[in-house]
Amino acid sequence: MAEHDPLIDTFLDALWLERGASAHTLSAYRTDLRHWLRFLEQQQALLLEARQDNVERFFSERLAHGYSERSNARLLSSLRRFYRWGLREAIIDHDPVGRVAMPKVRPDLPDTLDEADVDALLEAPDTDEPLGLRDRAMLELLYACGLRVSELVGLRVNDLNLRQGVVRVHGKGDKERLVPMGEAAIDWLTLYLRVGRPALMSVITRDPLFPGRGDNFMTRQTFWHRIKRHALTAGIRKPLSPHTLRHAFATHLLNHGAHLRVVQELLGHSDLSTTQIYTHVAQARLEALHATHHPRG
């Protein structure tokens, strides 16, 4: 069975070089394209000679076997990117996927917290203790800037500019962005740097802004454990994920009138469509409020 084609390796190398795709993303593309290769072999068709009817038959069979619209949409997106790359590189002269309609998929709305829940979570750490002060500063910064947890735990002291009120964030694909922090986050970070961090570190000149064990960078897993602990203290029983405060950041900004493009820049999304899911979150919140409080809801 066809499991490999050197051209796919060339495509994945280009994806990594041009867009800084992560290992996880590259693995997903490879898996999708292998599924496609196996189907083409069964059809006695070649990767560079595939036609639109091959693509349509491929997805018809997948639907018949119970694959979801969401799974098919992701796989079709992989094929589109591969064949568009082939056209650009003059490897092929036609795109078999170009006229195939993308399945309509309702986005999964991310779990988020309302503003009262966020306030309770931020206030949960015991700030009389250095660890609690560190956690409070981390939670404030996470919510103020909409950071990914991996971005937060990877921050260095010199990424902060408290005078200008911005933090330099190292995002996906090694891309950097400057994000404003807000007064509350600046105040907690100032206190943490003056009192909390010196008490937690044996060598204060080390890079990590938020140290874990042995003055080293904290792991994502450790911080996620801390979030769950503080959520219990705050009495929050809603489902949480490592990105809960990032989702809350985006949703609350949109609820208060922020432009979608601004939220996209702050989150570090390369594609506006990724940010648009938060408009659905905001709409769902409005609908829930209407149903709860309107006399004819």
The 8 nearest C-alpha neighbors of each residue, nearest first, counted from 0:
[[1, 2, 37, 40, 36, 41, 3, 38],
 [2, 0, 37, 3, 36, 40, 33, 4],
 [3, 1, 33, 0, 37, 36, 4, 34],
 [2, 4, 1, 5, 33, 7, 36, 8],
 [3, 5, 6, 7, 8, 2, 1, 36],
 [6, 4, 8, 7, 9, 3, 10, 11],
 [5, 7, 9, 4, 8, 10, 11, 3],
 [8, 6, 10, 9, 5, 4, 11, 29],
 [7, 9, 11, 5, 6, 10, 12, 4],
 [8, 10, 6, 12, 7, 11, 13, 5],
 [11, 9, 7, 13, 8, 12, 14, 6],
 [12, 10, 14, 8, 13, 9, 7, 15],
 [11, 13, 9, 15, 14, 10, 8, 16],
 [14, 12, 16, 10, 11, 15, 17, 9],
 [15, 13, 11, 17, 12, 16, 18, 20],
 [14, 16, 19, 20, 12, 13, 18, 17],
 [15, 17, 13, 14, 19, 18, 12, 20],
 [18, 16, 14, 15, 13, 19, 20, 12],
 [19, 17, 20, 14, 15, 16, 172, 13],
 [18, 20, 172, 15, 16, 17, 21, 14],
 [21, 19, 15, 18, 172, 24, 14, 25],
 [22, 20, 24, 23, 25, 19, 172, 15],
 [21, 23, 25, 24, 26, 20, 15, 27],
 [24, 22, 26, 21, 25, 27, 20, 28],
 [25, 23, 27, 21, 26, 22, 20, 28],
 [24, 26, 22, 28, 27, 23, 29, 21],
 [25, 27, 29, 23, 24, 28, 22, 30],
 [28, 26, 24, 30, 25, 29, 31, 23],
 [29, 27, 25, 31, 30, 26, 77, 32],
 [28, 30, 26, 32, 27, 31, 33, 25],
 [29, 31, 27, 33, 28, 32, 26, 34],
 [32, 30, 28, 34, 33, 29, 74, 27],
 [31, 33, 35, 29, 34, 30, 36, 28],
 [32, 34, 36, 30, 35, 31, 2, 29],
 [35, 33, 31, 37, 32, 36, 38, 30],
 [34, 36, 32, 38, 33, 37, 39, 31],
 [37, 35, 33, 39, 38, 34, 1, 32],
 [38, 36, 40, 1, 34, 39, 35, 33],
 [37, 39, 41, 35, 40, 36, 42, 34],
 [40, 38, 42, 44, 36, 41, 37, 43],
 [39, 41, 43, 37, 42, 38, 44, 36],
 [40, 42, 38, 39, 43, 37, 44, 0],
 [41, 43, 39, 40, 44, 38, 53, 45],
 [44, 42, 40, 41, 39, 45, 38, 37],
 [45, 43, 39, 42, 40, 49, 48, 46],
 [46, 44, 48, 47, 49, 39, 43, 40],
 [45, 47, 48, 49, 44, 36, 39, 35],
 [46, 48, 45, 49, 91, 90, 85, 82],
 [49, 47, 45, 46, 50, 44, 91, 95],
 [48, 50, 46, 47, 45, 95, 44, 53],
 [51, 49, 95, 53, 52, 48, 54, 94],
 [50, 52, 95, 54, 53, 96, 55, 49],
 [51, 53, 55, 54, 50, 56, 95, 49],
 [54, 52, 56, 50, 51, 55, 57, 49],
 [53, 55, 57, 51, 52, 56, 58, 50],
 [54, 56, 52, 58, 57, 53, 59, 51],
 [57, 55, 59, 53, 54, 58, 52, 60],
 [58, 56, 54, 60, 55, 59, 53, 61],
 [57, 59, 61, 60, 55, 56, 62, 54],
 [60, 58, 56, 62, 61, 57, 55, 63],
 [59, 61, 63, 58, 57, 62, 56, 64],
 [60, 62, 58, 64, 63, 59, 66, 57],
 [63, 61, 65, 66, 59, 64, 60, 58],
 [62, 64, 60, 61, 65, 59, 66, 58],
 [65, 63, 61, 62, 66, 60, 59, 67],
 [64, 66, 62, 63, 67, 61, 60, 68],
 [67, 65, 62, 61, 64, 70, 68, 71],
 [66, 68, 70, 69, 65, 71, 62, 61],
 [67, 69, 71, 70, 72, 102, 104, 66],
 [68, 70, 72, 67, 71, 104, 73, 102],
 [69, 71, 67, 73, 72, 68, 74, 66],
 [72, 70, 68, 74, 73, 69, 75, 67],
 [71, 73, 69, 75, 74, 70, 102, 68],
 [74, 72, 76, 70, 71, 75, 69, 77],
 [73, 75, 71, 77, 76, 72, 31, 70],
 [76, 74, 78, 72, 77, 73, 71, 79],
 [75, 77, 79, 73, 74, 78, 72, 80],
 [78, 76, 74, 80, 75, 79, 28, 81],
 [79, 77, 75, 81, 76, 80, 82, 74],
 [80, 78, 76, 82, 77, 81, 96, 83],
 [79, 81, 83, 77, 78, 82, 84, 76],
 [82, 80, 78, 84, 79, 83, 77, 85],
 [81, 83, 85, 84, 79, 80, 94, 78],
 [84, 82, 86, 80, 85, 81, 79, 87],
 [83, 85, 87, 81, 82, 86, 80, 88],
 [86, 84, 82, 90, 88, 83, 87, 91],
 [87, 85, 89, 83, 91, 88, 84, 90],
 [86, 88, 84, 89, 85, 83, 90, 91],
 [87, 89, 85, 90, 86, 84, 91, 83],
 [90, 88, 86, 91, 87, 85, 92, 84],
 [89, 91, 85, 88, 86, 92, 87, 47],
 [92, 90, 86, 89, 85, 93, 47, 94],
 [91, 93, 86, 89, 90, 94, 85, 47],
 [94, 92, 91, 95, 86, 82, 50, 97],
 [93, 95, 96, 97, 82, 83, 92, 86],
 [96, 94, 51, 50, 97, 49, 93, 54],
 [95, 97, 99, 94, 98, 79, 51, 54],
 [96, 98, 94, 99, 95, 79, 51, 100],
 [99, 97, 96, 100, 95, 51, 94, 101],
 [100, 98, 96, 97, 101, 51, 55, 54],
 [101, 99, 98, 102, 97, 96, 103, 75],
 [100, 102, 72, 103, 99, 75, 76, 71],
 [103, 101, 72, 68, 104, 100, 71, 69],
 [104, 102, 101, 105, 68, 72, 69, 100],
 [103, 105, 69, 106, 102, 68, 72, 101],
 [104, 106, 107, 103, 69, 108, 279, 68],
 [105, 107, 108, 104, 276, 279, 69, 109],
 [108, 106, 109, 105, 276, 104, 279, 110],
 [107, 109, 280, 106, 110, 276, 279, 277],
 [110, 108, 111, 107, 246, 280, 243, 277],
 [111, 109, 243, 108, 239, 238, 112, 246],
 [110, 112, 247, 243, 246, 109, 113, 244],
 [113, 111, 116, 247, 117, 114, 243, 110],
 [112, 114, 116, 115, 117, 111, 247, 251],
 [113, 115, 117, 116, 118, 112, 251, 247],
 [116, 114, 118, 117, 113, 119, 112, 120],
 [117, 115, 119, 113, 118, 114, 112, 120],
 [116, 118, 114, 120, 119, 115, 121, 112],
 [117, 119, 115, 121, 116, 120, 114, 122],
 [120, 118, 116, 122, 233, 117, 121, 123],
 [121, 119, 117, 123, 122, 118, 233, 230],
 [122, 120, 118, 119, 123, 117, 138, 135],
 [121, 123, 119, 120, 124, 118, 135, 233],
 [122, 124, 120, 229, 233, 121, 232, 119],
 [125, 123, 131, 126, 122, 135, 229, 134],
 [126, 124, 131, 127, 128, 123, 132, 122],
 [125, 127, 132, 131, 128, 124, 129, 135],
 [126, 128, 125, 129, 132, 131, 130, 124],
 [127, 129, 126, 131, 130, 125, 132, 195],
 [130, 128, 195, 132, 131, 133, 198, 199],
 [131, 129, 133, 132, 128, 134, 195, 199],
 [132, 130, 126, 125, 124, 134, 128, 133],
 [131, 133, 126, 129, 135, 130, 134, 195],
 [132, 134, 130, 136, 131, 135, 129, 191],
 [135, 133, 137, 131, 136, 132, 138, 130],
 [134, 136, 132, 138, 137, 133, 124, 139],
 [135, 137, 139, 133, 187, 188, 134, 138],
 [138, 136, 134, 140, 135, 139, 141, 133],
 [139, 137, 141, 135, 140, 136, 134, 121],
 [140, 138, 136, 184, 142, 137, 141, 143],
 [139, 141, 143, 137, 184, 138, 142, 144],
 [142, 140, 138, 146, 139, 145, 144, 143],
 [141, 143, 145, 244, 139, 140, 144, 248],
 [144, 142, 140, 180, 141, 139, 145, 181],
 [143, 145, 146, 142, 141, 180, 140, 178],
 [146, 144, 245, 248, 142, 141, 266, 143],
 [147, 145, 141, 144, 245, 150, 151, 148],
 [146, 148, 150, 149, 151, 242, 245, 145],
 [147, 149, 151, 150, 146, 152, 219, 241],
 [148, 150, 147, 151, 152, 219, 153, 146],
 [151, 149, 147, 153, 148, 152, 146, 169],
 [150, 152, 148, 153, 149, 154, 146, 147],
 [151, 153, 149, 154, 217, 150, 148, 216],
 [152, 154, 150, 151, 149, 216, 155, 207],
 [155, 153, 151, 152, 208, 207, 158, 150],
 [156, 154, 208, 207, 206, 158, 157, 153],
 [155, 157, 208, 158, 159, 206, 207, 154],
 [156, 158, 159, 155, 160, 206, 208, 154],
 [159, 157, 167, 155, 156, 166, 154, 160],
 [160, 158, 166, 157, 156, 161, 165, 167],
 [159, 161, 165, 162, 163, 164, 166, 158],
 [162, 160, 164, 163, 159, 185, 165, 189],
 [163, 161, 164, 160, 165, 159, 185, 189],
 [164, 162, 161, 160, 165, 179, 166, 159],
 [163, 165, 161, 162, 180, 179, 160, 181],
 [166, 164, 179, 178, 160, 180, 163, 177],
 [165, 167, 159, 178, 177, 158, 160, 168],
 [168, 166, 177, 158, 176, 159, 178, 175],
 [169, 167, 176, 175, 170, 166, 177, 150],
 [170, 168, 175, 174, 173, 150, 167, 176],
 [171, 169, 174, 173, 175, 168, 150, 172],
 [172, 170, 173, 174, 169, 19, 21, 20],
 [171, 173, 19, 174, 20, 170, 18, 21],
 [174, 172, 171, 170, 169, 175, 19, 20],
 [175, 173, 170, 172, 169, 171, 176, 168],
 [176, 174, 169, 168, 170, 173, 167, 177],
 [175, 177, 168, 167, 178, 174, 169, 267],
 [178, 176, 167, 166, 165, 168, 179, 175],
 [177, 179, 165, 166, 265, 144, 180, 176],
 [180, 178, 165, 164, 181, 166, 144, 177],
 [181, 179, 165, 143, 164, 144, 184, 178],
 [180, 182, 184, 183, 179, 185, 143, 164],
 [181, 183, 185, 184, 186, 180, 164, 187],
 [184, 182, 186, 185, 181, 187, 139, 180],
 [183, 185, 139, 187, 140, 186, 182, 181],
 [186, 184, 182, 188, 183, 187, 189, 181],
 [185, 187, 189, 183, 184, 188, 182, 190],
 [188, 186, 190, 184, 136, 189, 185, 191],
 [189, 187, 191, 185, 136, 190, 186, 192],
 [188, 190, 186, 192, 187, 191, 185, 193],
 [191, 189, 193, 187, 188, 192, 194, 186],
 [190, 192, 195, 188, 194, 193, 189, 196],
 [193, 191, 189, 196, 190, 194, 188, 195],
 [192, 194, 190, 191, 189, 195, 196, 197],
 [195, 193, 191, 192, 190, 196, 197, 198],
 [196, 194, 129, 191, 198, 197, 132, 192],
 [195, 197, 199, 192, 198, 191, 194, 200],
 [198, 196, 200, 199, 195, 203, 194, 193],
 [199, 197, 196, 195, 200, 129, 194, 201],
 [200, 198, 196, 197, 195, 129, 201, 210],
 [201, 199, 202, 197, 203, 214, 198, 196],
 [200, 202, 203, 214, 199, 197, 213, 198],
 [203, 201, 200, 204, 205, 214, 197, 199],
 [202, 204, 205, 200, 197, 201, 196, 206],
 [203, 205, 202, 206, 200, 207, 201, 156],
 [204, 206, 203, 202, 207, 214, 215, 200],
 [207, 205, 155, 156, 208, 204, 157, 216],
 [208, 206, 155, 216, 210, 209, 205, 156],
 [207, 209, 156, 155, 154, 210, 206, 152],
 [208, 210, 207, 152, 217, 216, 211, 133],
 [211, 209, 216, 214, 207, 215, 217, 208],
 [210, 212, 217, 215, 216, 214, 213, 209],
 [213, 211, 214, 215, 210, 217, 216, 200],
 [212, 214, 215, 211, 200, 210, 201, 216],
 [213, 215, 210, 200, 212, 211, 216, 201],
 [216, 214, 213, 210, 211, 212, 217, 207],
 [217, 215, 210, 207, 211, 218, 152, 153],
 [216, 218, 211, 210, 152, 215, 221, 209],
 [219, 217, 221, 220, 216, 222, 152, 211],
 [218, 220, 222, 221, 149, 223, 148, 217],
 [221, 219, 223, 218, 222, 224, 217, 225],
 [222, 220, 224, 218, 223, 219, 225, 217],
 [221, 223, 225, 219, 224, 220, 226, 218],
 [222, 224, 220, 226, 225, 221, 241, 219],
 [225, 223, 221, 227, 222, 226, 220, 228],
 [224, 226, 222, 228, 223, 227, 229, 221],
 [227, 225, 223, 229, 228, 224, 230, 222],
 [228, 226, 230, 224, 225, 229, 223, 231],
 [229, 227, 225, 231, 226, 230, 224, 232],
 [228, 230, 232, 226, 231, 227, 123, 233],
 [231, 229, 233, 227, 235, 232, 228, 120],
 [232, 230, 234, 233, 229, 228, 235, 227],
 [231, 233, 229, 230, 234, 123, 228, 235],
 [234, 232, 230, 231, 119, 120, 235, 123],
 [233, 235, 231, 232, 230, 236, 119, 120],
 [236, 234, 230, 233, 237, 231, 116, 232],
 [237, 235, 234, 238, 231, 230, 239, 233],
 [236, 238, 235, 239, 112, 110, 111, 230],
 [239, 237, 236, 110, 240, 111, 235, 243],
 [240, 238, 243, 237, 110, 241, 111, 227],
 [239, 241, 243, 242, 238, 110, 223, 244],
 [242, 240, 243, 223, 148, 239, 244, 147],
 [243, 241, 245, 240, 244, 246, 147, 148],
 [242, 244, 240, 246, 111, 245, 241, 239],
 [245, 243, 247, 246, 142, 242, 248, 141],
 [246, 244, 145, 248, 242, 247, 243, 146],
 [245, 247, 243, 244, 249, 248, 111, 250],
 [246, 248, 244, 250, 111, 245, 249, 112],
 [249, 247, 245, 145, 246, 251, 142, 250],
 [250, 248, 252, 246, 247, 251, 253, 262],
 [249, 251, 247, 253, 252, 248, 277, 281],
 [250, 252, 254, 253, 248, 249, 247, 255],
 [253, 251, 255, 249, 257, 254, 250, 248],
 [252, 254, 257, 256, 250, 255, 251, 249],
 [255, 253, 251, 252, 256, 250, 281, 257],
 [256, 254, 252, 253, 257, 251, 250, 258],
 [255, 257, 253, 254, 258, 252, 251, 259],
 [258, 256, 253, 252, 255, 259, 261, 262],
 [259, 257, 261, 260, 256, 262, 253, 252],
 [258, 260, 262, 261, 263, 257, 253, 274],
 [261, 259, 263, 262, 258, 264, 271, 274],
 [262, 260, 264, 258, 263, 259, 265, 257],
 [261, 263, 265, 259, 260, 264, 266, 249],
 [264, 262, 260, 266, 261, 268, 265, 274],
 [265, 263, 267, 261, 262, 266, 260, 268],
 [264, 266, 262, 267, 263, 178, 261, 144],
 [267, 265, 263, 264, 268, 145, 262, 146],
 [266, 268, 264, 265, 263, 269, 170, 176],
 [269, 267, 263, 270, 266, 264, 273, 271],
 [268, 270, 267, 271, 263, 273, 264, 272],
 [271, 269, 272, 268, 273, 274, 263, 267],
 [272, 270, 274, 273, 263, 275, 269, 268],
 [271, 273, 275, 274, 270, 276, 268, 269],
 [274, 272, 271, 275, 270, 276, 268, 269],
 [273, 275, 271, 272, 276, 263, 277, 268],
 [276, 274, 272, 277, 278, 273, 271, 279],
 [275, 277, 279, 278, 274, 273, 280, 106],
 [278, 276, 280, 279, 275, 250, 274, 281],
 [277, 279, 281, 275, 280, 276, 282, 253],
 [280, 278, 282, 277, 276, 281, 283, 108],
 [281, 279, 277, 283, 278, 282, 108, 284],
 [280, 282, 284, 278, 279, 283, 250, 277],
 [283, 281, 279, 285, 284, 280, 278, 286],
 [282, 284, 286, 280, 285, 281, 279, 287],
 [283, 285, 281, 287, 282, 286, 280, 288],
 [286, 284, 282, 288, 287, 283, 289, 281],
 [285, 287, 289, 283, 284, 288, 290, 282],
 [286, 288, 290, 284, 289, 285, 291, 283],
 [289, 287, 291, 285, 286, 290, 292, 284],
 [288, 290, 286, 293, 287, 292, 291, 296],
 [291, 289, 296, 287, 288, 292, 293, 286],
 [292, 290, 288, 289, 287, 293, 296, 294],
 [291, 293, 289, 290, 288, 294, 296, 295],
 [292, 294, 296, 289, 295, 290, 291, 288],
 [295, 293, 296, 292, 290, 291, 289, 288],
 [294, 296, 293, 290, 292, 289, 291, 288],
 [295, 290, 293, 294, 289, 291, 292, 288]]
